[in-house]
Amino acid sequence: MSTNHIDNTQPGTGGASAPDHGETGLYRGLTNYGDREFARYLRRTFAHSTGRSPELLERPVVGIATSTSDFNNCHRQQPELIEAVKRGVLAAGGVPMEFPTISLGEGFLSPTSMAYRNLMAMDVEEMVRAQPMDSVVLVGGCDKTVPAQLMGAFSTDRPAVQLVVGPMMTGRFEGERLGACTDCRRFWGQYRGGAISGETIKKVERNLATTTGTCAVMGTASTMACITEALGMALPGSATAPAVHSDRLRFGEYSGRLAVELAGNRLAPSQIVTAASVRNALRILLAIGGSTNALIHLTAMAGRLGIELDPSELNALSDETPVLVDLKPTGAHYMEDLHAAGGVPAIMRELRGLLELDAATVTGQTIGEVIEGADPWVDHSVIRPVTDPIRPQGGLKWLTGSLAPKGALIKRSAANPELFERTGRAVVFTSLEDLSQRIDDPELDVEEDDFLVLQNAGPIAAGMPEAGYLPIPAKLASRGVRDMVRLSDARMSGTAYGTIVLHIAPEAAIGGPLAFVRNGDRISLSVAEGRIDLLVNADELEARKAAAQFAATDTGSQVTGYQRLFRNHVMQADRGCDFDFATPMNAEQAEPAGQHARA
């Protein structure tokens, strides 16, 4: 894991867009009219129209970045949570200033929320930089909002604290406890296989997500909450409190108080998040059996601070970090159980011997001090001791090989070990449309030992949707087949499970080897060796490459606006799918990513 110098002095590279001249509060970043006193006078004039007292306007300003939207059900309770933040700010002697940003509701965005994570990061970055705030509370939760907010905040290096909205509580159906969205997939699989009726699936649908909050299992939202706490950017214990629990409001108030402290001590993200912090976050990711998406997001977040993740280091950490948390999709429990069991501080206590305890946190404490100050009680039915883990190795494994020269990822904690060492025949789907049209065709030539392969679902081709969880073909599902080896350049939901190889890089659309897989090819998977290989001879591959054309290089007038920006500048999965111009490691030499037709 390497660290690069960050230039925080220029617009667009992580610094203030105008010099502050030592100003704080409402006088930070004054508009330049050539007369500083006039600029101060004019800003006060408009601030008085808000009805705040002159005394209040002289206090430190805490920005509150909100992401409320009717298209984001996970954030439904944000208004109440924001009021709690404001209470904390006012009680600590600051003035709270709420401002809106883009909101990314996972189930309501087309083609995928991942296509807009970087847009939200740009929004947060520029609004935090441009507006006069001494610190900021980032209020988010649904999958892409937390990484987007932290990416933006890291680029400004303005003092910040993350506050997540918290997970849903579970629902009930015929005596069984349910939670979105691992149980969504389990019941849908039963429905596709003919085990339950259409009427039953309608009843289930209304009981899977019954409260506000993020998914009730260890999906991407909860994973990001946990690793944000492990990074030191959120209050200890705050990752797991359910959205409707009174603890969530208390964490809101405490976050507001803390933000006033940050306005005074100017503790910046770059002073908190270091290579050691990122290693701690990776340990927590592995121990909780967290979402594969978290690796993409953490790579992008760290990249904003000039910290480069090394995939080989992930495997080294994974091989010695056990899975301790017994939560769906890899276990039996739900997020509300993890909160009651002790939350992230309890997990860190169990992992104490593997963590870098001198890593800093936003509270000013070290990780070691956080562990010492936490409640010593742990529910070991939910958080297992390190001497009795659920699995002796971490949940994720990075793969390389001739099919994935820049890497791929498998969540081994959610996969079937019987499929880890296999060679199979490829059944290829050339696009998402091709998949949807043919996957349930009774004439599809497929057997359960085959490898399902999806092409052209990567970041440039399709925005990298959560399509990697390819459905089991109907003809096999009806025979009781529940898992197969599946490979793609897409992602999958953190709530999903199965023997699924994801994030294959380079993607098919820019000429990665995945583009040249054909029906009937043999593919070798070895999780033990960390390999994924296409078993086709070199001459045949060269012939396929010579005949291929790739749409990723076509940036004609039909692609405009943000879509064009995304397509031209998004990097591959191994670089976190951030924009090439957004990180200090790439900003100076950035060139359109979409131009690399033969990556």
C-alpha positions as CSV (number, residue, x, y, z in Angstrom):
1,M,0.0,0.0,0.0
2,S,1.7,3.2,-1.2
3,T,1.1,6.8,-0.3
4,N,1.6,9.8,-2.6
5,H,1.8,13.5,-1.8
6,I,-1.5,15.4,-2.1
7,D,-1.6,19.0,-3.4
8,N,-4.4,20.7,-1.4
9,T,-3.9,24.2,-2.8
10,Q,-5.5,24.2,-6.2
11,P,-9.1,24.0,-7.3
12,G,-10.0,20.5,-8.4
13,T,-7.1,18.8,-6.8
14,G,-8.3,18.6,-3.2
15,G,-7.9,22.2,-2.0
16,A,-9.9,25.4,-1.4
17,S,-11.0,27.2,-4.6
18,A,-10.1,30.5,-3.1
19,P,-7.6,31.4,-0.3
20,D,-9.2,31.8,3.1
21,H,-6.7,34.3,4.5
22,G,-7.1,32.7,7.9
23,E,-10.9,33.4,7.9
24,T,-13.3,31.0,9.6
25,G,-17.0,30.6,9.8
26,L,-19.2,32.6,7.4
27,Y,-16.1,34.6,6.3
28,R,-14.3,31.6,4.9
29,G,-13.8,31.7,1.1
30,L,-15.2,35.1,0.5
31,T,-16.1,36.1,-3.0
32,N,-13.4,38.4,-4.4
33,Y,-14.7,41.8,-5.3
34,G,-11.3,43.5,-4.8
35,D,-12.5,44.8,-1.5
36,R,-12.4,42.3,1.4
37,E,-14.4,44.4,3.8
38,F,-17.2,44.9,1.2
39,A,-17.2,41.1,0.7
40,R,-17.6,40.5,4.5
41,Y,-20.3,43.2,4.7
42,L,-22.2,41.7,1.7
43,R,-22.1,38.1,3.1
44,R,-23.4,39.3,6.5
45,T,-26.2,41.2,4.7
46,F,-27.5,38.1,3.1
47,A,-26.9,35.9,6.1
48,H,-29.1,38.3,8.2
49,S,-32.0,37.4,5.9
50,T,-32.0,33.9,7.4
51,G,-33.3,35.2,10.7
52,R,-30.3,34.0,12.7
53,S,-29.0,36.4,15.4
54,P,-25.8,38.3,14.7
55,E,-24.2,36.5,17.6
56,L,-25.0,33.1,16.1
57,L,-23.6,34.1,12.8
58,E,-20.2,34.7,14.4
59,R,-19.9,31.1,15.6
60,P,-18.0,28.3,13.8
61,V,-20.1,26.9,10.9
62,V,-20.8,23.2,10.6
63,G,-22.1,22.2,7.2
64,I,-24.6,19.3,7.2
65,A,-24.5,17.5,3.8
66,T,-27.9,15.9,3.3
67,S,-29.1,13.3,0.8
68,T,-32.8,13.1,1.3
69,S,-35.0,12.1,-1.6
70,D,-38.4,10.5,-2.3
71,F,-36.4,8.3,-4.6
72,N,-34.3,7.0,-1.7
73,N,-36.4,5.0,0.7
74,C,-33.3,4.2,2.8
75,H,-33.0,7.9,3.8
76,R,-36.7,8.5,4.7
77,Q,-35.9,9.4,8.3
78,Q,-33.1,11.9,7.5
79,P,-35.0,15.0,8.4
80,E,-35.4,13.8,12.0
81,L,-31.7,12.7,12.1
82,I,-30.6,16.0,10.8
83,E,-32.5,17.8,13.5
84,A,-30.5,15.7,16.0
85,V,-27.3,16.8,14.4
86,K,-28.3,20.5,14.6
87,R,-29.1,20.0,18.3
88,G,-25.6,18.8,18.8
89,V,-24.0,21.6,16.8
90,L,-25.9,24.3,18.7
91,A,-25.2,22.7,22.1
92,A,-21.5,22.7,21.4
93,G,-21.4,26.4,20.3
94,G,-21.6,26.1,16.5
95,V,-24.1,27.2,13.9
96,P,-25.5,24.3,11.7
97,M,-26.0,25.0,8.0
98,E,-27.8,22.2,6.2
99,F,-27.3,21.9,2.4
100,P,-28.6,19.3,-0.2
101,T,-26.6,17.1,-2.4
102,I,-27.5,14.4,-4.9
103,S,-29.1,11.3,-3.4
104,L,-28.5,7.8,-4.8
105,G,-31.4,5.4,-4.1
106,E,-30.1,2.0,-5.1
107,G,-33.4,0.6,-6.5
108,F,-34.5,3.7,-8.3
109,L,-31.6,4.6,-10.6
110,S,-31.0,3.6,-14.2
111,P,-28.8,2.0,-15.5
112,T,-27.2,1.6,-12.1
113,S,-26.4,3.8,-9.1
114,M,-22.7,3.0,-9.6
115,A,-22.8,5.2,-12.7
116,Y,-23.6,8.2,-10.5
117,R,-21.3,7.7,-7.4
118,N,-18.6,9.9,-8.9
119,L,-21.2,12.5,-9.8
120,M,-22.3,12.7,-6.2
121,A,-18.7,12.8,-5.1
122,M,-18.1,15.8,-7.3
123,D,-21.2,17.5,-5.9
124,V,-20.1,16.9,-2.3
125,E,-16.5,18.0,-3.0
126,E,-17.4,21.2,-4.7
127,M,-20.2,22.2,-2.3
128,V,-18.0,21.6,0.7
129,R,-15.1,23.5,-0.9
130,A,-17.2,26.4,-2.2
131,Q,-19.4,27.1,0.8
132,P,-18.2,28.7,4.1
133,M,-18.0,25.8,6.5
134,D,-15.4,24.9,9.1
135,S,-16.3,21.3,9.2
136,V,-19.0,19.0,7.8
137,V,-21.3,16.2,8.9
138,L,-21.9,13.8,6.0
139,V,-25.4,12.2,6.3
140,G,-25.8,9.2,4.0
141,G,-26.4,5.5,4.0
142,C,-27.6,3.8,0.9
143,D,-24.9,2.0,-0.9
144,K,-23.1,4.6,-3.0
145,T,-23.8,7.6,-0.9
146,V,-21.3,7.0,1.9
147,P,-18.3,6.4,-0.5
148,A,-19.4,9.3,-2.6
149,Q,-19.6,11.6,0.4
150,L,-16.2,10.5,1.7
151,M,-14.5,10.7,-1.7
152,G,-15.7,14.3,-1.9
153,A,-14.7,15.2,1.6
154,F,-11.3,13.6,1.2
155,S,-10.6,15.7,-1.9
156,T,-11.3,18.9,0.0
157,D,-9.5,17.6,3.2
158,R,-12.0,19.7,5.2
159,P,-12.7,18.3,8.7
160,A,-15.5,15.9,8.4
161,V,-17.4,13.2,10.3
162,Q,-19.6,10.5,8.6
163,L,-23.1,9.8,10.0
164,V,-24.9,6.9,8.4
165,V,-28.7,6.6,8.5
166,G,-28.5,3.0,9.9
167,P,-30.0,-0.3,8.8
168,M,-33.6,-1.4,8.7
169,M,-35.2,-3.5,11.3
170,T,-36.4,-6.9,10.2
171,G,-39.9,-7.9,9.1
172,R,-41.9,-11.1,9.6
173,F,-43.5,-13.6,7.3
174,E,-45.4,-16.7,8.6
175,G,-43.3,-16.8,11.7
176,E,-39.9,-16.2,10.0
177,R,-37.8,-13.1,10.4
178,L,-37.0,-11.5,7.1
179,G,-34.6,-8.7,6.0
180,A,-33.8,-7.1,2.7
181,C,-32.2,-8.2,0.6
182,T,-30.6,-11.6,1.1
183,D,-34.0,-13.0,1.9
184,C,-35.3,-11.2,-1.3
185,R,-33.0,-13.4,-3.4
186,R,-33.6,-16.6,-1.5
187,F,-37.4,-16.3,-2.0
188,W,-37.0,-15.2,-5.6
189,G,-34.9,-18.3,-6.2
190,Q,-37.6,-20.5,-4.8
191,Y,-40.2,-18.8,-6.9
192,R,-38.1,-19.2,-10.1
193,G,-37.6,-22.8,-9.2
194,G,-41.3,-23.3,-8.8
195,A,-41.1,-24.0,-5.0
196,I,-43.5,-21.2,-4.0
197,S,-46.5,-19.6,-5.8
198,G,-47.0,-16.1,-7.3
199,E,-49.4,-15.3,-4.4
200,T,-46.8,-16.2,-1.8
201,I,-44.0,-14.1,-3.4
202,K,-46.4,-11.1,-3.4
203,K,-46.9,-11.6,0.4
204,V,-43.2,-11.9,0.9
205,E,-42.5,-8.8,-1.1
206,R,-44.5,-6.7,1.4
207,N,-42.6,-8.0,4.4
208,L,-39.0,-7.7,3.3
209,A,-38.4,-4.0,3.8
210,T,-40.8,-2.8,6.5
211,T,-38.9,0.2,8.0
212,T,-36.7,3.0,6.8
213,G,-33.0,2.4,6.7
214,T,-30.5,0.5,4.6
215,C,-30.6,-3.2,4.0
216,A,-30.9,-5.3,7.2
217,V,-28.0,-7.6,6.3
218,M,-24.3,-7.2,5.7
219,G,-24.8,-5.7,2.3
220,T,-22.9,-2.9,0.8
221,A,-24.4,-0.1,2.9
222,S,-23.7,-1.9,6.2
223,T,-20.3,-2.9,5.0
224,M,-19.4,0.7,4.1
225,A,-20.7,1.9,7.5
226,C,-18.5,-0.7,9.3
227,I,-15.4,0.1,7.4
228,T,-15.9,3.8,7.7
229,E,-16.0,3.4,11.4
230,A,-12.8,1.2,11.2
231,L,-11.1,3.9,9.1
232,G,-11.7,6.3,12.0
233,M,-14.2,8.6,10.1
234,A,-17.3,7.9,12.2
235,L,-18.1,7.8,15.9
236,P,-17.3,4.4,17.6
237,G,-20.4,2.2,17.6
238,S,-22.3,4.3,15.1
239,A,-22.2,2.0,12.1
240,T,-24.7,-0.6,13.3
241,A,-27.5,1.3,15.2
242,P,-30.8,0.7,13.4
243,A,-32.4,3.6,11.7
244,V,-35.4,3.6,13.9
245,H,-33.4,3.0,17.2
246,S,-33.0,6.0,19.6
247,D,-29.3,5.3,19.5
248,R,-29.3,6.6,15.9
249,L,-30.6,10.0,17.0
250,R,-28.0,10.1,19.8
251,F,-25.3,9.4,17.4
252,G,-26.6,12.3,15.3
253,E,-26.4,14.7,18.2
254,Y,-22.9,13.4,19.2
255,S,-21.8,13.8,15.6
256,G,-22.9,17.4,15.6
257,R,-21.0,18.1,18.8
258,L,-17.9,16.4,17.4
259,A,-18.1,18.5,14.2
260,V,-17.8,21.7,16.3
261,E,-14.7,20.2,18.0
262,L,-13.3,19.5,14.5
263,A,-14.0,23.1,13.4
264,G,-11.7,24.2,16.3
265,N,-8.9,21.6,16.1
266,R,-9.0,21.3,12.3
267,L,-8.3,17.6,12.4
268,A,-8.4,16.8,8.6
269,P,-9.2,13.5,6.9
270,S,-5.6,13.2,5.7
271,Q,-4.5,13.2,9.3
272,I,-6.9,10.4,10.2
273,V,-6.9,8.1,7.1
274,T,-3.5,6.6,6.5
275,A,-2.2,3.4,5.0
276,A,-2.5,1.8,8.5
277,S,-6.2,3.0,8.7
278,V,-6.9,1.4,5.3
279,R,-5.4,-1.9,6.4
280,N,-7.5,-1.8,9.5
281,A,-10.6,-1.2,7.3
282,L,-9.6,-4.1,5.1
283,R,-9.3,-6.4,8.2
284,I,-12.8,-5.4,9.3
285,L,-14.1,-5.9,5.7
286,L,-12.7,-9.5,5.7
287,A,-13.9,-10.3,9.3
288,I,-17.5,-9.2,8.7
289,G,-17.7,-11.2,5.4
290,G,-18.5,-7.8,3.8
291,S,-19.6,-6.8,0.3
292,T,-17.4,-7.1,-2.7
293,N,-18.4,-3.6,-3.6
294,A,-16.5,-2.3,-0.6
295,L,-13.2,-3.0,-2.2
296,I,-14.0,-0.8,-5.2
297,H,-15.3,2.0,-2.9
298,L,-12.4,1.8,-0.5
299,T,-9.9,1.9,-3.4
300,A,-11.6,5.0,-4.7
301,M,-11.8,6.7,-1.3
302,A,-8.2,6.0,-0.4
303,G,-7.1,7.1,-3.9
304,R,-8.5,10.6,-3.2
305,L,-5.9,10.8,-0.4
306,G,-3.1,9.4,-2.5
307,I,-3.2,6.0,-0.9
308,E,-3.0,3.1,-3.4
309,L,-4.3,-0.3,-2.5
310,D,-2.3,-3.4,-3.5
311,P,-4.6,-6.4,-4.3
312,S,-1.8,-8.8,-3.3
313,E,-1.9,-7.2,0.1
314,L,-5.6,-7.9,0.3
315,N,-4.9,-11.7,-0.2
316,A,-2.2,-11.6,2.4
317,L,-4.6,-10.0,4.9
318,S,-7.4,-12.3,3.9
319,D,-5.3,-15.4,4.5
320,E,-4.7,-14.4,8.1
321,T,-8.0,-12.6,9.0
322,P,-10.9,-14.9,10.0
323,V,-14.5,-14.3,9.4
324,L,-16.0,-13.6,12.8
325,V,-19.5,-12.1,12.1
326,D,-22.4,-14.5,11.7
327,L,-24.6,-12.3,9.5
328,K,-26.5,-12.8,6.3
329,P,-25.7,-13.3,3.5
330,T,-22.9,-15.5,4.9
331,G,-24.5,-16.3,8.2
332,A,-27.7,-16.3,10.1
333,H,-28.2,-13.0,11.9
334,Y,-29.1,-9.4,10.9
335,M,-27.7,-5.9,11.5
336,E,-29.9,-5.2,14.5
337,D,-28.3,-8.3,16.1
338,L,-24.8,-7.1,15.4
339,H,-25.6,-3.8,17.1
340,A,-27.0,-5.5,20.2
341,A,-23.9,-7.8,20.2
342,G,-21.5,-4.9,20.5
343,G,-21.1,-3.5,17.0
344,V,-17.8,-2.6,15.3
345,P,-15.9,-1.9,18.6
346,A,-16.6,-5.5,19.7
347,I,-15.3,-6.9,16.4
348,M,-12.2,-4.8,16.7
349,R,-11.6,-6.1,20.2
350,E,-11.7,-9.7,18.9
351,L,-9.3,-8.7,16.1
352,R,-7.1,-6.6,18.4
353,G,-4.0,-8.7,17.7
354,L,-4.3,-8.1,14.0
355,L,-5.1,-4.4,14.0
356,E,-2.7,-1.4,13.9
357,L,-3.9,0.1,17.2
358,D,-2.1,3.5,16.9
359,A,-4.3,4.5,13.9
360,A,-6.1,7.7,14.5
361,T,-9.9,8.4,14.6
362,V,-12.0,11.5,14.1
363,T,-12.6,11.6,17.9
364,G,-8.9,12.2,18.6
365,Q,-8.6,8.7,20.1
366,T,-6.6,5.9,18.6
367,I,-8.2,2.6,17.6
368,G,-6.6,1.1,20.6
369,E,-8.1,3.6,22.9
370,V,-11.5,3.1,21.3
371,I,-11.3,-0.6,22.0
372,E,-10.2,0.0,25.6
373,G,-13.2,2.4,26.1
374,A,-15.9,0.1,24.7
375,D,-18.2,-2.1,26.6
376,P,-16.4,-5.4,27.2
377,W,-19.5,-7.5,26.8
378,V,-19.8,-9.3,23.4
379,D,-22.5,-11.7,22.2
380,H,-20.4,-14.5,20.8
381,S,-23.3,-16.1,19.0
382,V,-23.1,-13.1,16.6
383,I,-19.5,-12.0,16.9
384,R,-17.3,-15.1,17.3
385,P,-14.0,-15.1,19.2
386,V,-10.9,-15.2,17.0
387,T,-10.1,-18.6,18.5
388,D,-13.4,-20.0,17.2
389,P,-14.1,-18.2,13.9
390,I,-16.9,-19.0,11.4
391,R,-14.2,-19.4,8.8
392,P,-10.4,-19.3,9.3
393,Q,-9.8,-17.0,6.4
394,G,-11.3,-13.7,5.2
395,G,-14.4,-13.4,3.1
396,L,-12.7,-12.0,-0.1
397,K,-10.0,-13.3,-2.5
398,W,-8.4,-11.4,-5.3
399,L,-7.9,-13.5,-8.5
400,T,-5.5,-12.9,-11.4
401,G,-4.8,-14.9,-14.6
402,S,-5.1,-14.9,-18.3
403,L,-8.8,-14.0,-18.1
404,A,-8.2,-11.2,-15.7
405,P,-4.8,-9.6,-16.1
406,K,-5.7,-6.7,-13.8
407,G,-7.6,-8.8,-11.4
408,A,-11.0,-10.1,-10.4
409,L,-12.7,-10.8,-7.1
410,I,-14.6,-13.6,-5.5
411,K,-16.5,-13.6,-2.1
412,R,-15.5,-17.0,-0.9
413,S,-17.4,-16.6,2.4
414,A,-20.6,-16.5,0.4
415,A,-19.7,-19.2,-2.2
416,N,-19.8,-23.0,-2.4
417,P,-16.3,-24.4,-1.6
418,E,-17.1,-27.4,-3.8
419,L,-16.9,-25.1,-6.8
420,F,-13.6,-23.5,-5.9
421,E,-11.3,-25.7,-7.9
422,R,-13.0,-26.3,-11.2
423,T,-12.6,-26.2,-15.0
424,G,-15.8,-25.7,-16.9
425,R,-17.3,-25.0,-20.3
426,A,-18.2,-21.4,-21.0
427,V,-21.8,-20.5,-21.7
428,V,-21.5,-16.9,-22.9
429,F,-23.9,-14.0,-22.8
430,T,-22.6,-11.0,-24.8
431,S,-24.6,-8.3,-23.0
432,L,-27.3,-7.7,-20.3
433,E,-29.9,-7.8,-23.1
434,D,-28.6,-11.1,-24.3
435,L,-28.7,-12.5,-20.8
436,S,-32.3,-11.5,-20.2
437,Q,-33.5,-12.9,-23.5
438,R,-31.8,-16.3,-23.3
439,I,-31.3,-17.3,-19.7
440,D,-34.6,-19.0,-19.4
441,D,-34.8,-20.4,-22.9
442,P,-35.6,-24.1,-22.5
443,E,-33.3,-24.7,-25.5
444,L,-30.3,-23.1,-23.9
445,D,-27.3,-25.4,-24.1
446,V,-26.3,-25.4,-20.4
447,E,-25.5,-27.9,-17.6
448,E,-24.8,-27.3,-13.9
449,D,-21.1,-27.9,-14.3
450,D,-20.8,-25.1,-16.9
451,F,-19.5,-21.6,-16.2
452,L,-21.9,-18.8,-17.0
453,V,-20.1,-15.8,-18.5
454,L,-21.4,-12.3,-18.9
455,Q,-19.6,-9.8,-21.1
456,N,-20.0,-6.0,-21.6
457,A,-21.3,-5.2,-18.1
458,G,-18.3,-3.3,-16.9
459,P,-18.0,0.4,-16.0
460,I,-17.6,1.8,-19.6
461,A,-20.0,-0.6,-21.3
462,A,-22.9,-0.4,-18.8
463,G,-21.9,1.6,-15.7
464,M,-21.0,-1.6,-13.9
465,P,-24.4,-2.7,-12.6
466,E,-25.0,-5.4,-9.9
467,A,-25.6,-7.9,-12.7
468,G,-22.9,-10.3,-11.7
469,Y,-25.4,-12.4,-9.7
470,L,-26.5,-14.1,-12.9
471,P,-29.7,-16.0,-12.4
472,I,-29.6,-19.8,-12.6
473,P,-31.1,-20.8,-15.9
474,A,-34.8,-21.8,-15.4
475,K,-34.2,-25.3,-16.8
476,L,-31.6,-25.9,-14.1
477,A,-33.4,-24.0,-11.3
478,S,-36.4,-26.3,-11.8
479,R,-34.1,-29.3,-11.2
480,G,-33.0,-27.8,-7.9
481,V,-29.7,-26.2,-9.0
482,R,-29.0,-23.3,-6.7
483,D,-25.4,-22.3,-7.5
484,M,-23.0,-22.3,-10.5
485,V,-19.7,-20.7,-11.3
486,R,-20.6,-17.3,-12.8
487,L,-18.1,-14.7,-14.2
488,S,-18.4,-11.1,-15.4
489,D,-17.0,-7.6,-15.5
490,A,-20.0,-6.5,-13.4
491,R,-20.6,-6.2,-9.7
492,M,-23.1,-7.9,-7.5
493,S,-25.1,-6.7,-4.5
494,G,-23.5,-7.1,-1.1
495,T,-26.7,-9.0,-0.1
496,A,-26.1,-11.7,-2.8
497,Y,-24.3,-15.0,-2.5
498,G,-23.0,-17.7,-4.8
499,T,-19.8,-18.8,-6.5
500,I,-19.4,-15.6,-8.5
501,V,-16.3,-14.1,-10.0
502,L,-16.7,-10.3,-10.4
503,H,-14.9,-7.1,-11.4
504,I,-12.9,-8.8,-14.2
505,A,-10.4,-6.2,-15.4
506,P,-9.9,-5.0,-18.0
507,E,-13.5,-5.2,-19.0
508,A,-14.7,-6.7,-22.2
509,A,-15.8,-3.4,-23.8
510,I,-12.2,-2.1,-24.0
511,G,-10.7,-5.3,-25.2
512,G,-10.0,-7.2,-22.0
513,P,-9.6,-11.0,-22.5
514,L,-13.2,-11.5,-21.3
515,A,-14.3,-10.1,-24.7
516,F,-12.7,-13.0,-26.5
517,V,-14.4,-15.9,-24.6
518,R,-16.7,-18.0,-26.8
519,N,-19.3,-20.7,-26.1
520,G,-17.6,-23.9,-25.4
521,D,-14.2,-22.5,-24.3
522,R,-12.7,-24.0,-21.2
523,I,-12.1,-21.8,-18.2
524,S,-10.1,-22.8,-15.1
525,L,-10.9,-21.4,-11.6
526,S,-8.6,-22.0,-8.6
527,V,-9.5,-20.1,-5.5
528,A,-6.6,-21.7,-3.6
529,E,-4.1,-20.4,-6.1
530,G,-6.0,-17.2,-6.8
531,R,-6.3,-17.9,-10.5
532,I,-8.8,-17.5,-13.2
533,D,-7.6,-18.6,-16.7
534,L,-9.0,-18.8,-20.2
535,L,-7.7,-22.1,-21.7
536,V,-7.5,-21.1,-25.3
537,N,-4.3,-21.2,-27.3
538,A,-2.5,-18.0,-28.2
539,D,-3.0,-18.2,-31.9
540,E,-6.7,-18.6,-31.6
541,L,-6.9,-15.7,-29.2
542,E,-4.9,-13.5,-31.5
543,A,-7.2,-14.3,-34.4
544,R,-10.2,-13.3,-32.2
545,K,-8.6,-10.1,-31.2
546,A,-7.8,-9.2,-34.9
547,A,-11.4,-9.6,-35.8
548,A,-12.8,-7.7,-32.8
549,Q,-14.3,-4.1,-32.7
550,F,-15.1,-2.3,-29.5
551,A,-17.8,0.3,-29.0
552,A,-16.0,1.9,-26.0
553,T,-13.9,4.0,-28.3
554,D,-17.0,5.6,-29.9
555,T,-17.6,8.9,-28.1
556,G,-19.7,10.5,-30.8
557,S,-22.3,13.2,-30.3
558,Q,-25.0,10.7,-29.3
559,V,-23.2,10.4,-25.9
560,T,-23.4,13.8,-24.1
561,G,-23.2,15.5,-20.8
562,Y,-22.2,13.5,-17.7
563,Q,-22.5,10.2,-19.5
564,R,-19.8,11.3,-21.9
565,L,-17.6,12.5,-19.0
566,F,-18.1,9.1,-17.2
567,R,-17.4,7.1,-20.3
568,N,-14.3,9.0,-21.2
569,H,-12.7,9.2,-17.7
570,V,-13.9,6.3,-15.5
571,M,-11.1,3.9,-14.5
572,Q,-11.4,0.1,-14.2
573,A,-12.4,-1.8,-11.2
574,D,-8.9,-2.3,-9.9
575,R,-8.6,1.5,-9.6
576,G,-11.9,1.9,-7.8
577,C,-13.9,3.1,-10.9
578,D,-13.0,6.7,-10.0
579,F,-12.3,9.3,-12.6
580,D,-8.8,9.5,-13.8
581,F,-8.6,13.2,-13.1
582,A,-10.0,13.0,-9.6
583,T,-7.1,11.5,-7.8
584,P,-3.7,13.1,-7.0
585,M,-2.0,9.9,-8.5
586,N,-3.6,10.5,-11.9
587,A,-4.7,14.1,-12.2
588,E,-1.6,15.4,-14.0
589,Q,-1.4,12.6,-16.6
590,A,-5.1,11.9,-17.0
591,E,-6.3,10.8,-20.4
592,P,-9.7,9.5,-21.4
593,A,-10.1,6.0,-20.1
594,G,-12.4,5.1,-22.9
595,Q,-9.6,5.5,-25.4
596,H,-7.8,2.4,-24.1
597,A,-9.5,0.1,-26.6
598,R,-6.9,-2.6,-26.2
599,A,-6.2,-2.6,-22.5
